[in-house]
Amino acid sequence: MTSKSRYSAIAPAERLPEWLRRPVGNASALEQMQGLVKQQKLHTICEEGRCPNRAECYAAGTATFLLGGSICTRSCAFCQVEKGQAPMPLDSAEAERVAEAVAVLGLSYVVLTAVARDDLADHGAGLFTATMTAIRLRSPAVAIEVLTPDFWGGQGSEAEGLAAQRQRLVTVLAASPVCFNHNLETVERLQGEVRRGATYRRSLGLLTAARELAPAIPTKSGLMLGLGETEAEVLQTMADLRSVDCQRLTLGQYLRPSLAHIPVARYWTPEEFEQLGYIARDLGFKQVRSGPLVRSSYHAAPQPTSSR
């Protein structure tokens, strides 16, 4: 089935609202980061995902590096990252090059994410730990947050899958990131179409296990709005996250990367995002970022106020 026919039942939303038309921002910071990424042959989700906030984040001393190459073994309907079942061979020097980039740019807060590598025995867990180690050897004061895939997969029963997932999680948490982030992305009803290969309950289970294994490390998750979810479903998802003691939350507007991706069903207004942010804080989230242009790593470092 082609992408066109797959999404033909979903009518595209109206033209991009004015509040989503953001200027480029700090061009010099953007050019510096893009030049270094190209020179070091690195990947960032900021560039691969065409994040609208990347110039602002670069200027503030933060960036999100994409580990494991540029090809993901999952085929999520929203994601700009290239997909395929034959990912690139692992780059043994990737961790050192990321550490070099962090040092050269003088970054103070780094987010490490990765393409899903279902082809690897540890599903890429070792990529996170190797990179954290390399960064700390060069820049000990840098805070490192991880944004991981669900680490699910392998042969055997559901119980064996859970045991393997937990062991991969143990590997990552043992390296003591300052925050463990895993995104639900959307409400439970839309998971099958939006997040292929992942499930709502497995993701909640991963966040639950992270709190059990490393209670001192805050957990975080994020949702994209505009995929056809209702407000009631968003509120239920936030409640589900709090039920597993998830402490940090990001809410942002889904923007369609291309015609091959799932269309936008609705643009939520800045006022609606602000109201959802108030509700999230009332539910007990300790850090909330809620706004049309918010992304998983936007203002990831803890700040004096969490009102954004």
C-alpha positions as CSV (number, residue, x, y, z in Angstrom):
1,M,0.0,0.0,0.0
2,T,1.4,3.4,-0.9
3,S,1.7,6.3,1.5
4,K,-0.9,8.2,-0.6
5,S,-3.5,5.5,-0.3
6,R,-2.7,4.7,3.3
7,Y,-3.6,8.3,4.4
8,S,-6.3,9.1,1.9
9,A,-9.0,8.8,4.6
10,I,-7.4,11.6,6.6
11,A,-8.2,15.0,5.3
12,P,-5.2,17.4,5.5
13,A,-5.7,20.3,7.9
14,E,-5.9,24.0,7.0
15,R,-2.8,26.0,6.0
16,L,0.0,26.5,8.6
17,P,-1.3,28.9,11.2
18,E,0.7,32.1,11.8
19,W,1.9,31.0,15.2
20,L,3.8,28.1,13.6
21,R,5.7,30.3,11.2
22,R,9.0,30.8,13.1
23,P,12.0,32.8,11.9
24,V,15.3,31.0,11.5
25,G,16.7,32.7,14.6
26,N,20.5,32.7,15.4
27,A,22.0,32.0,12.0
28,S,25.6,32.0,13.2
29,A,24.9,29.3,15.8
30,L,23.0,27.3,13.2
31,E,25.8,27.5,10.6
32,Q,28.5,26.6,13.2
33,M,26.6,23.5,14.3
34,Q,25.8,22.4,10.8
35,G,29.4,22.8,9.7
36,L,30.7,20.8,12.6
37,V,28.2,18.0,12.2
38,K,29.1,17.7,8.5
39,Q,32.8,17.8,9.3
40,Q,32.6,15.2,12.0
41,K,30.2,13.0,10.0
42,L,27.6,13.1,12.8
43,H,23.9,13.0,12.9
44,T,21.6,15.1,15.0
45,I,17.8,14.8,15.4
46,C,17.8,18.6,15.2
47,E,18.8,18.4,11.6
48,E,17.4,15.0,10.6
49,G,14.0,15.9,12.1
50,R,14.2,19.5,10.8
51,C,13.4,20.8,14.3
52,P,12.1,24.5,14.2
53,N,14.0,25.3,17.4
54,R,17.4,24.1,16.4
55,A,19.1,27.6,16.1
56,E,17.7,28.7,19.5
57,C,18.9,25.5,21.1
58,Y,22.4,25.7,19.5
59,A,22.8,29.3,20.7
60,A,21.8,28.2,24.3
61,G,24.4,25.5,24.4
62,T,22.2,22.4,23.8
63,A,21.9,19.9,21.0
64,T,20.5,16.4,20.4
65,F,22.8,13.9,18.8
66,L,21.4,11.0,16.8
67,L,23.3,7.8,17.4
68,G,23.5,4.6,15.4
69,G,23.6,6.1,11.9
70,S,20.8,7.8,10.0
71,I,18.7,4.8,9.0
72,C,16.0,3.6,11.5
73,T,14.6,0.0,11.5
74,R,11.1,1.3,12.4
75,S,8.7,2.9,10.0
76,C,6.9,5.4,12.2
77,A,4.4,7.5,10.2
78,F,5.4,10.8,11.6
79,C,9.2,10.7,11.5
80,Q,11.5,12.4,9.0
81,V,14.4,10.0,9.7
82,E,15.3,7.7,6.9
83,K,13.9,4.1,7.3
84,G,15.2,0.7,6.2
85,Q,15.8,-2.8,7.3
86,A,19.5,-2.7,6.4
87,P,20.9,0.1,8.6
88,M,24.4,1.4,8.4
89,P,27.2,-0.6,10.0
90,L,28.1,0.7,13.5
91,D,30.7,3.4,13.5
92,S,33.3,2.6,16.2
93,A,34.5,6.2,16.3
94,E,31.0,7.8,16.6
95,A,31.2,8.2,20.4
96,E,34.6,10.0,20.2
97,R,33.4,12.3,17.4
98,V,30.3,13.3,19.4
99,A,32.5,14.0,22.4
100,E,34.7,16.1,20.2
101,A,31.8,18.1,18.9
102,V,30.4,18.7,22.4
103,A,33.8,20.0,23.6
104,V,34.4,22.2,20.5
105,L,31.0,23.8,20.8
106,G,31.2,24.2,24.5
107,L,27.8,22.6,25.1
108,S,26.5,22.4,28.6
109,Y,23.5,20.1,28.2
110,V,23.4,17.3,25.6
111,V,20.6,15.0,24.7
112,L,21.5,11.6,23.2
113,T,18.9,9.8,21.1
114,A,19.2,7.0,18.5
115,V,17.5,5.4,15.6
116,A,15.9,2.1,16.5
117,R,18.4,-0.6,15.9
118,D,16.4,-3.8,16.1
119,D,19.1,-5.5,14.2
120,L,21.6,-5.3,17.1
121,A,21.6,-7.7,20.0
122,D,21.4,-4.9,22.6
123,H,19.2,-2.7,20.3
124,G,21.7,0.1,20.6
125,A,21.8,0.4,24.4
126,G,25.6,0.2,24.2
127,L,25.7,3.2,21.9
128,F,24.3,5.4,24.7
129,T,26.7,4.2,27.3
130,A,29.8,4.5,25.1
131,T,28.9,8.0,24.1
132,M,28.2,9.1,27.6
133,T,31.5,7.8,28.7
134,A,33.4,9.5,25.8
135,I,31.7,12.9,26.5
136,R,32.5,12.8,30.2
137,L,36.1,12.0,29.5
138,R,36.3,15.2,27.4
139,S,33.8,17.4,29.2
140,P,33.1,16.2,32.7
141,A,30.7,19.0,33.6
142,V,28.3,18.4,30.7
143,A,24.8,17.1,31.7
144,I,23.6,14.3,29.5
145,E,19.9,13.3,29.0
146,V,19.0,10.2,27.0
147,L,15.9,9.8,24.7
148,T,15.7,6.1,23.9
149,P,13.7,3.8,21.7
150,D,11.7,1.2,23.5
151,F,14.5,-1.5,23.3
152,W,11.8,-4.1,22.5
153,G,12.5,-7.0,20.3
154,G,14.1,-10.4,19.8
155,Q,13.1,-14.0,19.7
156,G,10.9,-15.8,22.3
157,S,7.9,-15.2,24.5
158,E,6.5,-11.9,25.8
159,A,8.2,-12.7,29.2
160,E,11.6,-13.1,27.4
161,G,11.0,-9.9,25.5
162,L,10.4,-8.0,28.7
163,A,13.5,-9.5,30.3
164,A,15.6,-8.4,27.3
165,Q,14.1,-5.0,27.3
166,R,14.8,-4.6,31.0
167,Q,18.4,-5.6,30.6
168,R,19.0,-3.1,27.9
169,L,17.4,-0.4,30.1
170,V,19.8,-1.5,32.9
171,T,22.7,-0.9,30.6
172,V,21.7,2.7,29.8
173,L,20.7,3.7,33.4
174,A,24.0,2.3,34.8
175,A,25.7,5.2,33.0
176,S,23.7,7.7,35.1
177,P,22.1,10.1,32.6
178,V,20.6,13.2,34.3
179,C,17.2,12.3,32.8
180,F,15.7,9.2,31.1
181,N,13.3,10.2,28.2
182,H,11.1,7.8,26.2
183,N,8.2,9.3,24.2
184,L,4.7,7.9,24.0
185,E,4.3,10.2,20.9
186,T,0.5,9.9,20.8
187,V,-2.6,8.6,22.6
188,E,-3.3,4.9,22.9
189,R,-5.9,4.8,20.2
190,L,-3.5,6.1,17.5
191,Q,-0.4,4.1,18.5
192,G,-0.8,1.5,15.8
193,E,-0.9,3.9,12.9
194,V,1.6,6.4,14.2
195,R,4.2,4.3,16.0
196,R,4.7,1.1,14.0
197,G,6.6,-1.6,16.0
198,A,5.9,0.1,19.4
199,T,3.0,-0.2,21.7
200,Y,1.5,2.1,24.4
201,R,1.7,-0.4,27.2
202,R,5.3,-1.5,26.5
203,S,6.4,2.2,26.5
204,L,4.6,2.8,29.8
205,G,6.3,-0.4,31.1
206,L,9.7,0.9,30.1
207,L,9.1,4.2,32.0
208,T,7.8,2.1,35.0
209,A,11.0,0.0,35.0
210,A,13.2,3.1,34.7
211,R,11.7,4.5,37.9
212,E,12.1,1.1,39.7
213,L,15.7,0.6,38.6
214,A,17.0,4.1,39.1
215,P,14.6,6.2,41.2
216,A,17.1,9.1,41.5
217,I,16.9,9.6,37.7
218,P,13.9,11.6,36.5
219,T,11.8,10.2,33.7
220,K,10.3,12.1,30.9
221,S,7.9,11.6,28.0
222,G,6.3,13.6,25.2
223,L,3.3,13.8,23.0
224,M,2.7,15.2,19.5
225,L,-0.8,16.8,19.1
226,G,-2.7,17.2,15.9
227,L,-2.9,13.5,14.8
228,G,-6.6,13.2,15.5
229,E,-6.6,12.8,19.2
230,T,-9.3,14.3,21.4
231,E,-8.6,16.4,24.5
232,A,-10.1,13.7,26.7
233,E,-7.5,11.2,25.2
234,V,-4.7,13.7,25.9
235,L,-5.8,14.1,29.5
236,Q,-6.0,10.3,29.9
237,T,-2.5,9.9,28.5
238,M,-1.1,12.4,30.9
239,A,-2.8,10.6,33.8
240,D,-1.3,7.3,32.6
241,L,2.1,8.9,32.6
242,R,1.7,10.2,36.1
243,S,0.4,6.7,37.2
244,V,3.9,5.4,36.4
245,D,5.5,8.4,38.2
246,C,6.8,10.1,35.0
247,Q,8.0,13.5,36.2
248,R,8.6,15.6,33.0
249,L,6.4,16.2,30.0
250,T,6.6,17.8,26.6
251,L,3.6,18.7,24.5
252,G,4.0,20.0,20.9
253,Q,2.3,20.3,17.6
254,Y,2.9,17.6,15.0
255,L,4.1,19.1,11.7
256,R,4.0,16.9,8.6
257,P,7.5,16.5,7.2
258,S,6.4,15.5,3.7
259,L,3.4,14.2,1.7
260,A,4.6,10.7,2.4
261,H,3.9,11.2,6.2
262,I,0.7,11.1,8.1
263,P,-1.3,14.4,7.6
264,V,-2.0,16.9,10.3
265,A,-5.6,16.5,11.5
266,R,-5.7,19.6,13.6
267,Y,-3.6,22.6,14.7
268,W,-4.0,23.1,18.4
269,T,-3.8,26.8,19.4
270,P,-1.2,28.3,21.8
271,E,-4.0,28.9,24.3
272,E,-4.9,25.2,24.3
273,F,-1.3,24.3,24.8
274,E,-1.1,26.7,27.7
275,Q,-4.2,25.2,29.3
276,L,-2.9,21.7,28.9
277,G,0.4,22.8,30.6
278,Y,-1.6,24.1,33.6
279,I,-3.4,20.8,33.8
280,A,-0.2,18.8,33.5
281,R,1.4,20.7,36.4
282,D,-1.8,20.2,38.5
283,L,-1.4,16.4,37.8
284,G,2.0,16.6,39.4
285,F,4.5,16.8,36.5
286,K,7.6,18.6,37.9
287,Q,8.7,20.0,34.5
288,V,6.3,20.8,31.7
289,R,7.0,22.3,28.3
290,S,3.8,22.8,26.4
291,G,3.5,24.9,23.2
292,P,3.1,24.5,19.4
293,L,6.8,24.4,18.7
294,V,7.9,22.4,21.7
295,R,9.8,19.2,20.9
296,S,11.2,16.4,23.1
297,S,14.5,18.2,23.8
298,Y,13.3,21.8,23.8
299,H,14.6,23.6,26.9
300,A,15.5,20.1,28.2
301,A,17.8,21.5,30.9
302,P,16.0,22.2,34.2
303,Q,15.2,25.9,34.5
304,P,14.0,28.1,37.3
305,T,10.4,28.0,36.0
306,S,8.6,25.3,34.1
307,S,5.8,27.5,32.8
308,R,6.9,27.2,29.1
